[in-house]
């Protein structure tokens, strides 16, 4: 398992985002230099955990629970075959393009060591948005991505560190439950009845997911 590509984005104006200034950093490009990764701070104040990477709409993106986004090269390859077009690493807005790792099947709370120091923890799957659809230029992309459910994973920073493309990835902790990033995604999007089952993942869950699951349980108990 390794970090095939490390990708960062710079702000650029586009016509397909509702970000107040009309800019997005979703178009991420591979870099071959070392990059430091650290916790960016809470959502709404912190942005990307990857140094030099732009998260422009901090209302919905970035922050500690979404500090880094990872997607598997194998899943990009599958989308290439389905869409009939090349999909370079970084084109899904992912910071980390991995090789040999089941990213969407990673467990909430699973921890990865990348390189010699960085440790990340899986928090959730990625919910597609209008900007993602506009960036790819695929009609009906939000529904299509949601239906397929191959979400990739958001991660929080447990131990900061410096990484670069080619670094090994090691799974250093795998929790004792079956809640994957893909299952979390289904629970918060199309199958809300799955929310109570997410609670076994505890505080490792994205804080918004944890709140949603508890709210659903409280409503069911009334």
BABABA-583667 format. One record per residue (C-alpha): residue in one letter; residue number from 1; x, y, z. Coordinates in pm, 1 decimal. Each point is the difference from the previous one (the first is absolute). Example, Ala and Ser with C-alpha at 12.3 -4.5 7.8 and 13.67 -1.06 7.14 Angstrom:
! residues 2
<rec><residuo>A</residuo><num>1</num><x>1230.0</x><y>-450.0</y><z>780.0</z></rec>
<rec><residuo>S</residuo><num>2</num><x>137.0</x><y>344.0</y><z>-66.0</z></rec>
This chain:
! residues 222
<rec><residuo>X</residuo><num>1</num><x>0.0</x><y>0.0</y><z>0.0</z></rec>
<rec><residuo>X</residuo><num>2</num><x>135.7</x><y>339.1</y><z>-88.3</z></rec>
<rec><residuo>X</residuo><num>3</num><x>-75.0</x><y>364.3</y><z>-66.1</z></rec>
<rec><residuo>X</residuo><num>4</num><x>-3.6</x><y>2.4</y><z>-377.9</z></rec>
<rec><residuo>X</residuo><num>5</num><x>-62.5</x><y>374.3</y><z>-36.5</z></rec>
<rec><residuo>X</residuo><num>6</num><x>-9.4</x><y>297.3</y><z>238.5</z></rec>
<rec><residuo>X</residuo><num>7</num><x>-226.0</x><y>272.9</y><z>-135.9</z></rec>
<rec><residuo>X</residuo><num>8</num><x>-64.1</x><y>365.1</y><z>89.0</z></rec>
<rec><residuo>X</residuo><num>9</num><x>-232.2</x><y>259.8</y><z>-147.3</z></rec>
<rec><residuo>X</residuo><num>10</num><x>18.1</x><y>375.0</y><z>-41.2</z></rec>
<rec><residuo>X</residuo><num>11</num><x>-304.6</x><y>231.0</y><z>-2.0</z></rec>
<rec><residuo>X</residuo><num>12</num><x>-144.9</x><y>72.3</y><z>-340.8</z></rec>
<rec><residuo>X</residuo><num>13</num><x>-323.1</x><y>163.5</y><z>-115.7</z></rec>
<rec><residuo>X</residuo><num>14</num><x>-265.4</x><y>-229.0</y><z>-151.6</z></rec>
<rec><residuo>X</residuo><num>15</num><x>-366.5</x><y>45.5</y><z>-99.8</z></rec>
<rec><residuo>X</residuo><num>16</num><x>-127.5</x><y>-311.8</y><z>178.9</z></rec>
<rec><residuo>X</residuo><num>17</num><x>54.3</x><y>68.8</y><z>369.3</z></rec>
<rec><residuo>X</residuo><num>18</num><x>-217.1</x><y>181.1</y><z>253.0</z></rec>
<rec><residuo>X</residuo><num>19</num><x>305.3</x><y>100.5</y><z>203.5</z></rec>
<rec><residuo>X</residuo><num>20</num><x>-48.5</x><y>374.3</y><z>69.6</z></rec>
<rec><residuo>X</residuo><num>21</num><x>304.5</x><y>112.2</y><z>-199.1</z></rec>
<rec><residuo>X</residuo><num>22</num><x>-63.8</x><y>-252.9</y><z>-277.0</z></rec>
<rec><residuo>X</residuo><num>23</num><x>329.1</x><y>-185.5</y><z>47.8</z></rec>
<rec><residuo>X</residuo><num>24</num><x>92.3</x><y>-361.7</y><z>67.8</z></rec>
<rec><residuo>X</residuo><num>25</num><x>312.0</x><y>-204.9</y><z>73.7</z></rec>
<rec><residuo>X</residuo><num>26</num><x>-145.7</x><y>-329.5</y><z>-123.9</z></rec>
<rec><residuo>X</residuo><num>27</num><x>232.0</x><y>-23.0</y><z>-301.1</z></rec>
<rec><residuo>X</residuo><num>28</num><x>291.2</x><y>-161.3</y><z>183.8</z></rec>
<rec><residuo>X</residuo><num>29</num><x>330.2</x><y>-69.2</y><z>-173.4</z></rec>
<rec><residuo>X</residuo><num>30</num><x>274.7</x><y>-247.5</y><z>93.7</z></rec>
<rec><residuo>X</residuo><num>31</num><x>313.4</x><y>135.3</y><z>167.2</z></rec>
<rec><residuo>X</residuo><num>32</num><x>327.3</x><y>-184.5</y><z>43.5</z></rec>
<rec><residuo>X</residuo><num>33</num><x>136.7</x><y>204.5</y><z>288.2</z></rec>
<rec><residuo>X</residuo><num>34</num><x>-41.9</x><y>-83.6</y><z>370.7</z></rec>
<rec><residuo>X</residuo><num>35</num><x>-313.0</x><y>155.5</y><z>152.4</z></rec>
<rec><residuo>X</residuo><num>36</num><x>-86.4</x><y>41.6</y><z>367.4</z></rec>
<rec><residuo>X</residuo><num>37</num><x>-338.8</x><y>-121.2</y><z>123.5</z></rec>
<rec><residuo>X</residuo><num>38</num><x>-147.3</x><y>121.6</y><z>329.9</z></rec>
<rec><residuo>X</residuo><num>39</num><x>-339.1</x><y>55.0</y><z>162.5</z></rec>
<rec><residuo>X</residuo><num>40</num><x>-145.9</x><y>321.5</y><z>-148.3</z></rec>
<rec><residuo>X</residuo><num>41</num><x>-244.0</x><y>89.3</y><z>277.6</z></rec>
<rec><residuo>X</residuo><num>42</num><x>-378.6</x><y>-27.4</y><z>29.4</z></rec>
<rec><residuo>X</residuo><num>43</num><x>-229.9</x><y>11.8</y><z>-299.0</z></rec>
<rec><residuo>X</residuo><num>44</num><x>-87.5</x><y>353.1</y><z>-100.1</z></rec>
<rec><residuo>X</residuo><num>45</num><x>334.7</x><y>129.8</y><z>120.7</z></rec>
<rec><residuo>X</residuo><num>46</num><x>250.9</x><y>-261.4</y><z>-112.1</z></rec>
<rec><residuo>X</residuo><num>47</num><x>33.8</x><y>-101.4</y><z>-363.9</z></rec>
<rec><residuo>X</residuo><num>48</num><x>224.0</x><y>-273.7</y><z>-143.0</z></rec>
<rec><residuo>X</residuo><num>49</num><x>244.6</x><y>-194.2</y><z>211.3</z></rec>
<rec><residuo>X</residuo><num>50</num><x>237.5</x><y>-19.4</y><z>-296.6</z></rec>
<rec><residuo>X</residuo><num>51</num><x>240.5</x><y>293.2</y><z>-20.2</z></rec>
<rec><residuo>X</residuo><num>52</num><x>-48.0</x><y>204.7</y><z>-316.5</z></rec>
<rec><residuo>X</residuo><num>53</num><x>-340.2</x><y>-152.5</y><z>-78.4</z></rec>
<rec><residuo>X</residuo><num>54</num><x>-303.4</x><y>226.4</y><z>-37.5</z></rec>
<rec><residuo>X</residuo><num>55</num><x>-339.7</x><y>-70.9</y><z>151.7</z></rec>
<rec><residuo>X</residuo><num>56</num><x>-205.9</x><y>299.0</y><z>-108.2</z></rec>
<rec><residuo>X</residuo><num>57</num><x>-346.4</x><y>-78.9</y><z>134.9</z></rec>
<rec><residuo>X</residuo><num>58</num><x>63.0</x><y>-60.2</y><z>368.9</z></rec>
<rec><residuo>X</residuo><num>59</num><x>-375.4</x><y>-6.2</y><z>66.6</z></rec>
<rec><residuo>X</residuo><num>60</num><x>-12.1</x><y>-355.0</y><z>-136.0</z></rec>
<rec><residuo>X</residuo><num>61</num><x>359.4</x><y>-117.3</y><z>-37.3</z></rec>
<rec><residuo>X</residuo><num>62</num><x>320.5</x><y>-20.2</y><z>197.7</z></rec>
<rec><residuo>X</residuo><num>63</num><x>50.8</x><y>7.2</y><z>375.2</z></rec>
<rec><residuo>X</residuo><num>64</num><x>142.5</x><y>-264.4</y><z>228.5</z></rec>
<rec><residuo>X</residuo><num>65</num><x>-246.6</x><y>-277.3</y><z>-93.5</z></rec>
<rec><residuo>X</residuo><num>66</num><x>59.3</x><y>60.1</y><z>-372.0</z></rec>
<rec><residuo>X</residuo><num>67</num><x>365.4</x><y>98.4</y><z>12.6</z></rec>
<rec><residuo>X</residuo><num>68</num><x>105.2</x><y>-236.2</y><z>-279.6</z></rec>
<rec><residuo>X</residuo><num>69</num><x>-192.7</x><y>-176.6</y><z>-277.7</z></rec>
<rec><residuo>X</residuo><num>70</num><x>118.8</x><y>-330.8</y><z>-145.6</z></rec>
<rec><residuo>X</residuo><num>71</num><x>-114.7</x><y>-195.8</y><z>-305.0</z></rec>
<rec><residuo>X</residuo><num>72</num><x>130.0</x><y>-327.7</y><z>-138.0</z></rec>
<rec><residuo>X</residuo><num>73</num><x>166.6</x><y>-7.7</y><z>-341.6</z></rec>
<rec><residuo>X</residuo><num>74</num><x>-174.0</x><y>-331.9</y><z>-59.0</z></rec>
<rec><residuo>X</residuo><num>75</num><x>-338.9</x><y>171.6</y><z>38.9</z></rec>
<rec><residuo>X</residuo><num>76</num><x>103.3</x><y>282.1</y><z>-231.5</z></rec>
<rec><residuo>X</residuo><num>77</num><x>97.8</x><y>-265.6</y><z>-254.7</z></rec>
<rec><residuo>X</residuo><num>78</num><x>-344.7</x><y>-160.6</y><z>33.0</z></rec>
<rec><residuo>X</residuo><num>79</num><x>-164.1</x><y>339.6</y><z>-58.2</z></rec>
<rec><residuo>X</residuo><num>80</num><x>224.2</x><y>51.7</y><z>-304.1</z></rec>
<rec><residuo>X</residuo><num>81</num><x>-136.1</x><y>-319.4</y><z>-152.6</z></rec>
<rec><residuo>X</residuo><num>82</num><x>-358.4</x><y>94.7</y><z>84.5</z></rec>
<rec><residuo>X</residuo><num>83</num><x>22.4</x><y>359.3</y><z>-122.8</z></rec>
<rec><residuo>X</residuo><num>84</num><x>225.9</x><y>-71.9</y><z>-294.9</z></rec>
<rec><residuo>X</residuo><num>85</num><x>243.7</x><y>282.1</y><z>77.3</z></rec>
<rec><residuo>X</residuo><num>86</num><x>331.8</x><y>46.3</y><z>180.1</z></rec>
<rec><residuo>X</residuo><num>87</num><x>-14.5</x><y>100.1</y><z>366.3</z></rec>
<rec><residuo>X</residuo><num>88</num><x>339.6</x><y>120.0</y><z>121.6</z></rec>
<rec><residuo>X</residuo><num>89</num><x>93.7</x><y>-27.7</y><z>364.8</z></rec>
<rec><residuo>X</residuo><num>90</num><x>-141.2</x><y>295.6</y><z>193.3</z></rec>
<rec><residuo>X</residuo><num>91</num><x>-296.0</x><y>54.0</y><z>-234.6</z></rec>
<rec><residuo>X</residuo><num>92</num><x>-253.9</x><y>-106.6</y><z>264.3</z></rec>
<rec><residuo>X</residuo><num>93</num><x>142.1</x><y>270.3</y><z>225.8</z></rec>
<rec><residuo>X</residuo><num>94</num><x>189.1</x><y>-257.1</y><z>204.1</z></rec>
<rec><residuo>X</residuo><num>95</num><x>317.6</x><y>92.8</y><z>183.2</z></rec>
<rec><residuo>X</residuo><num>96</num><x>118.0</x><y>-359.4</y><z>13.0</z></rec>
<rec><residuo>X</residuo><num>97</num><x>-28.5</x><y>-238.7</y><z>-291.8</z></rec>
<rec><residuo>X</residuo><num>98</num><x>79.1</x><y>-341.3</y><z>146.0</z></rec>
<rec><residuo>X</residuo><num>99</num><x>108.6</x><y>-331.6</y><z>-148.0</z></rec>
<rec><residuo>X</residuo><num>100</num><x>-81.7</x><y>-339.7</y><z>149.1</z></rec>
<rec><residuo>X</residuo><num>101</num><x>-241.5</x><y>133.1</y><z>264.2</z></rec>
<rec><residuo>X</residuo><num>102</num><x>-378.7</x><y>-41.6</y><z>19.9</z></rec>
<rec><residuo>X</residuo><num>103</num><x>-76.1</x><y>360.6</y><z>91.7</z></rec>
<rec><residuo>X</residuo><num>104</num><x>-380.9</x><y>-9.8</y><z>-15.8</z></rec>
<rec><residuo>X</residuo><num>105</num><x>8.0</x><y>-326.3</y><z>195.0</z></rec>
<rec><residuo>X</residuo><num>106</num><x>220.2</x><y>146.1</y><z>273.6</z></rec>
<rec><residuo>X</residuo><num>107</num><x>-150.4</x><y>-10.6</y><z>347.5</z></rec>
<rec><residuo>X</residuo><num>108</num><x>-97.2</x><y>315.2</y><z>185.3</z></rec>
<rec><residuo>X</residuo><num>109</num><x>279.4</x><y>43.2</y><z>253.5</z></rec>
<rec><residuo>X</residuo><num>110</num><x>250.1</x><y>-194.0</y><z>-210.4</z></rec>
<rec><residuo>X</residuo><num>111</num><x>342.7</x><y>160.4</y><z>20.8</z></rec>
<rec><residuo>X</residuo><num>112</num><x>261.4</x><y>24.9</y><z>-272.2</z></rec>
<rec><residuo>X</residuo><num>113</num><x>365.4</x><y>86.4</y><z>36.0</z></rec>
<rec><residuo>X</residuo><num>114</num><x>137.8</x><y>166.1</y><z>-312.6</z></rec>
<rec><residuo>X</residuo><num>115</num><x>373.9</x><y>36.8</y><z>-27.9</z></rec>
<rec><residuo>X</residuo><num>116</num><x>186.3</x><y>8.5</y><z>328.5</z></rec>
<rec><residuo>X</residuo><num>117</num><x>-214.0</x><y>230.4</y><z>210.7</z></rec>
<rec><residuo>X</residuo><num>118</num><x>-348.1</x><y>94.5</y><z>-123.1</z></rec>
<rec><residuo>X</residuo><num>119</num><x>-293.6</x><y>-189.5</y><z>153.2</z></rec>
<rec><residuo>X</residuo><num>120</num><x>-352.0</x><y>55.2</y><z>-135.4</z></rec>
<rec><residuo>X</residuo><num>121</num><x>-337.9</x><y>-132.6</y><z>119.2</z></rec>
<rec><residuo>X</residuo><num>122</num><x>-300.1</x><y>-75.0</y><z>-222.9</z></rec>
<rec><residuo>X</residuo><num>123</num><x>-308.6</x><y>204.4</y><z>94.2</z></rec>
<rec><residuo>X</residuo><num>124</num><x>-251.6</x><y>-21.9</y><z>-286.3</z></rec>
<rec><residuo>X</residuo><num>125</num><x>-72.8</x><y>-42.7</y><z>-366.9</z></rec>
<rec><residuo>X</residuo><num>126</num><x>-23.5</x><y>292.8</y><z>-239.7</z></rec>
<rec><residuo>X</residuo><num>127</num><x>-339.2</x><y>147.5</y><z>-91.4</z></rec>
<rec><residuo>X</residuo><num>128</num><x>-0.8</x><y>130.3</y><z>-359.9</z></rec>
<rec><residuo>X</residuo><num>129</num><x>-97.3</x><y>359.1</y><z>-69.7</z></rec>
<rec><residuo>X</residuo><num>130</num><x>-81.3</x><y>235.2</y><z>-284.8</z></rec>
<rec><residuo>X</residuo><num>131</num><x>362.3</x><y>110.9</y><z>-25.6</z></rec>
<rec><residuo>X</residuo><num>132</num><x>116.8</x><y>-360.8</y><z>-42.2</z></rec>
<rec><residuo>X</residuo><num>133</num><x>-254.2</x><y>-50.2</y><z>-278.6</z></rec>
<rec><residuo>X</residuo><num>134</num><x>96.7</x><y>322.0</y><z>-174.9</z></rec>
<rec><residuo>X</residuo><num>135</num><x>369.7</x><y>-77.2</y><z>27.9</z></rec>
<rec><residuo>X</residuo><num>136</num><x>-40.0</x><y>-340.9</y><z>-165.2</z></rec>
<rec><residuo>X</residuo><num>137</num><x>-251.9</x><y>124.0</y><z>-255.5</z></rec>
<rec><residuo>X</residuo><num>138</num><x>-208.4</x><y>-315.6</y><z>31.0</z></rec>
<rec><residuo>X</residuo><num>139</num><x>-375.2</x><y>50.8</y><z>-16.1</z></rec>
<rec><residuo>X</residuo><num>140</num><x>-182.2</x><y>-156.8</y><z>296.0</z></rec>
<rec><residuo>X</residuo><num>141</num><x>332.6</x><y>-66.5</y><z>171.5</z></rec>
<rec><residuo>X</residuo><num>142</num><x>-123.5</x><y>58.7</y><z>356.7</z></rec>
<rec><residuo>X</residuo><num>143</num><x>-267.5</x><y>-266.8</y><z>-36.0</z></rec>
<rec><residuo>X</residuo><num>144</num><x>232.7</x><y>-236.5</y><z>-181.5</z></rec>
<rec><residuo>X</residuo><num>145</num><x>278.2</x><y>29.0</y><z>257.7</z></rec>
<rec><residuo>X</residuo><num>146</num><x>-251.4</x><y>-41.0</y><z>281.2</z></rec>
<rec><residuo>X</residuo><num>147</num><x>-155.2</x><y>-307.7</y><z>-158.6</z></rec>
<rec><residuo>X</residuo><num>148</num><x>337.4</x><y>-169.7</y><z>-44.2</z></rec>
<rec><residuo>X</residuo><num>149</num><x>108.8</x><y>87.1</y><z>354.8</z></rec>
<rec><residuo>X</residuo><num>150</num><x>373.6</x><y>-24.9</y><z>-61.2</z></rec>
<rec><residuo>X</residuo><num>151</num><x>65.2</x><y>306.1</y><z>208.6</z></rec>
<rec><residuo>X</residuo><num>152</num><x>363.2</x><y>8.5</y><z>95.1</z></rec>
<rec><residuo>X</residuo><num>153</num><x>70.1</x><y>113.1</y><z>354.7</z></rec>
<rec><residuo>X</residuo><num>154</num><x>49.3</x><y>314.6</y><z>201.5</z></rec>
<rec><residuo>X</residuo><num>155</num><x>263.0</x><y>-19.9</y><z>271.3</z></rec>
<rec><residuo>X</residuo><num>156</num><x>103.9</x><y>197.1</y><z>308.6</z></rec>
<rec><residuo>X</residuo><num>157</num><x>360.9</x><y>50.6</y><z>104.2</z></rec>
<rec><residuo>X</residuo><num>158</num><x>106.8</x><y>-194.9</y><z>309.3</z></rec>
<rec><residuo>X</residuo><num>159</num><x>373.8</x><y>61.5</y><z>-30.4</z></rec>
<rec><residuo>X</residuo><num>160</num><x>124.1</x><y>270.7</y><z>-239.1</z></rec>
<rec><residuo>X</residuo><num>161</num><x>281.4</x><y>-70.2</y><z>-238.6</z></rec>
<rec><residuo>X</residuo><num>162</num><x>157.2</x><y>56.7</y><z>-337.4</z></rec>
<rec><residuo>X</residuo><num>163</num><x>-82.3</x><y>-225.7</y><z>-295.5</z></rec>
<rec><residuo>X</residuo><num>164</num><x>67.9</x><y>-27.6</y><z>-370.4</z></rec>
<rec><residuo>X</residuo><num>165</num><x>-113.2</x><y>-211.7</y><z>-293.9</z></rec>
<rec><residuo>X</residuo><num>166</num><x>134.4</x><y>-354.6</y><z>20.1</z></rec>
<rec><residuo>X</residuo><num>167</num><x>-11.7</x><y>-23.1</y><z>379.4</z></rec>
<rec><residuo>X</residuo><num>168</num><x>-120.5</x><y>-332.6</y><z>143.0</z></rec>
<rec><residuo>X</residuo><num>169</num><x>-340.2</x><y>-17.3</y><z>169.6</z></rec>
<rec><residuo>X</residuo><num>170</num><x>-41.3</x><y>-231.2</y><z>298.1</z></rec>
<rec><residuo>X</residuo><num>171</num><x>-325.1</x><y>-73.3</y><z>181.8</z></rec>
<rec><residuo>X</residuo><num>172</num><x>106.6</x><y>30.7</y><z>363.9</z></rec>
<rec><residuo>X</residuo><num>173</num><x>-342.6</x><y>-35.2</y><z>163.3</z></rec>
<rec><residuo>X</residuo><num>174</num><x>-321.1</x><y>-166.7</y><z>-110.6</z></rec>
<rec><residuo>X</residuo><num>175</num><x>-296.2</x><y>33.1</y><z>241.3</z></rec>
<rec><residuo>X</residuo><num>176</num><x>-225.0</x><y>-287.5</y><z>101.9</z></rec>
<rec><residuo>X</residuo><num>177</num><x>-317.0</x><y>91.7</y><z>-189.8</z></rec>
<rec><residuo>X</residuo><num>178</num><x>-127.2</x><y>-13.7</y><z>-358.8</z></rec>
<rec><residuo>X</residuo><num>179</num><x>-80.8</x><y>366.2</y><z>-68.2</z></rec>
<rec><residuo>X</residuo><num>180</num><x>179.6</x><y>98.4</y><z>-319.1</z></rec>
<rec><residuo>X</residuo><num>181</num><x>25.3</x><y>337.6</y><z>-169.7</z></rec>
<rec><residuo>X</residuo><num>182</num><x>-238.9</x><y>-130.7</y><z>-266.6</z></rec>
<rec><residuo>X</residuo><num>183</num><x>-253.3</x><y>-114.4</y><z>261.6</z></rec>
<rec><residuo>X</residuo><num>184</num><x>18.0</x><y>335.4</y><z>178.0</z></rec>
<rec><residuo>X</residuo><num>185</num><x>-65.6</x><y>169.6</y><z>-334.9</z></rec>
<rec><residuo>X</residuo><num>186</num><x>-310.0</x><y>-210.8</y><z>-65.7</z></rec>
<rec><residuo>X</residuo><num>187</num><x>-130.7</x><y>72.9</y><z>349.4</z></rec>
<rec><residuo>X</residuo><num>188</num><x>24.6</x><y>378.3</y><z>-35.4</z></rec>
<rec><residuo>X</residuo><num>189</num><x>-132.3</x><y>11.4</y><z>-357.3</z></rec>
<rec><residuo>X</residuo><num>190</num><x>-239.3</x><y>-268.4</y><z>-125.3</z></rec>
<rec><residuo>X</residuo><num>191</num><x>-54.4</x><y>-244.4</y><z>289.5</z></rec>
<rec><residuo>X</residuo><num>192</num><x>-62.7</x><y>199.5</y><z>315.5</z></rec>
<rec><residuo>X</residuo><num>193</num><x>-119.0</x><y>-308.2</y><z>185.6</z></rec>
<rec><residuo>X</residuo><num>194</num><x>367.2</x><y>-107.7</y><z>10.4</z></rec>
<rec><residuo>X</residuo><num>195</num><x>92.7</x><y>294.9</y><z>222.8</z></rec>
<rec><residuo>X</residuo><num>196</num><x>-40.8</x><y>-176.0</y><z>336.6</z></rec>
<rec><residuo>X</residuo><num>197</num><x>243.0</x><y>-270.1</y><z>-105.9</z></rec>
<rec><residuo>X</residuo><num>198</num><x>271.9</x><y>258.6</y><z>-50.0</z></rec>
<rec><residuo>X</residuo><num>199</num><x>17.7</x><y>75.1</y><z>370.9</z></rec>
<rec><residuo>X</residuo><num>200</num><x>225.8</x><y>-301.0</y><z>62.8</z></rec>
<rec><residuo>X</residuo><num>201</num><x>275.1</x><y>206.5</y><z>-163.3</z></rec>
<rec><residuo>X</residuo><num>202</num><x>-32.6</x><y>253.4</y><z>283.5</z></rec>
<rec><residuo>X</residuo><num>203</num><x>200.4</x><y>320.2</y><z>2.1</z></rec>
<rec><residuo>X</residuo><num>204</num><x>198.3</x><y>-106.7</y><z>-305.9</z></rec>
<rec><residuo>X</residuo><num>205</num><x>-301.7</x><y>99.8</y><z>-209.2</z></rec>
<rec><residuo>X</residuo><num>206</num><x>-7.9</x><y>338.8</y><z>-169.0</z></rec>
<rec><residuo>X</residuo><num>207</num><x>-154.1</x><y>224.0</y><z>267.1</z></rec>
<rec><residuo>X</residuo><num>208</num><x>-293.2</x><y>91.7</y><z>-227.2</z></rec>
<rec><residuo>X</residuo><num>209</num><x>-75.9</x><y>-367.4</y><z>-65.0</z></rec>
<rec><residuo>X</residuo><num>210</num><x>17.0</x><y>-78.4</y><z>370.3</z></rec>
<rec><residuo>X</residuo><num>211</num><x>-247.3</x><y>280.2</y><z>71.9</z></rec>
<rec><residuo>X</residuo><num>212</num><x>-232.5</x><y>-117.6</y><z>-278.8</z></rec>
<rec><residuo>X</residuo><num>213</num><x>1.8</x><y>-358.1</y><z>127.2</z></rec>
<rec><residuo>X</residuo><num>214</num><x>-78.7</x><y>108.9</y><z>355.6</z></rec>
<rec><residuo>X</residuo><num>215</num><x>-277.4</x><y>230.1</y><z>-121.5</z></rec>
<rec><residuo>X</residuo><num>216</num><x>-152.0</x><y>-282.9</y><z>-205.4</z></rec>
<rec><residuo>X</residuo><num>217</num><x>10.2</x><y>-232.9</y><z>303.1</z></rec>
<rec><residuo>X</residuo><num>218</num><x>-166.5</x><y>262.1</y><z>220.2</z></rec>
<rec><residuo>X</residuo><num>219</num><x>-275.0</x><y>53.3</y><z>-255.3</z></rec>
<rec><residuo>X</residuo><num>220</num><x>-61.6</x><y>-373.5</y><z>-28.2</z></rec>
<rec><residuo>X</residuo><num>221</num><x>-28.6</x><y>-27.4</y><z>378.7</z></rec>
<rec><residuo>X</residuo><num>222</num><x>-283.1</x><y>254.2</y><z>20.6</z></rec>
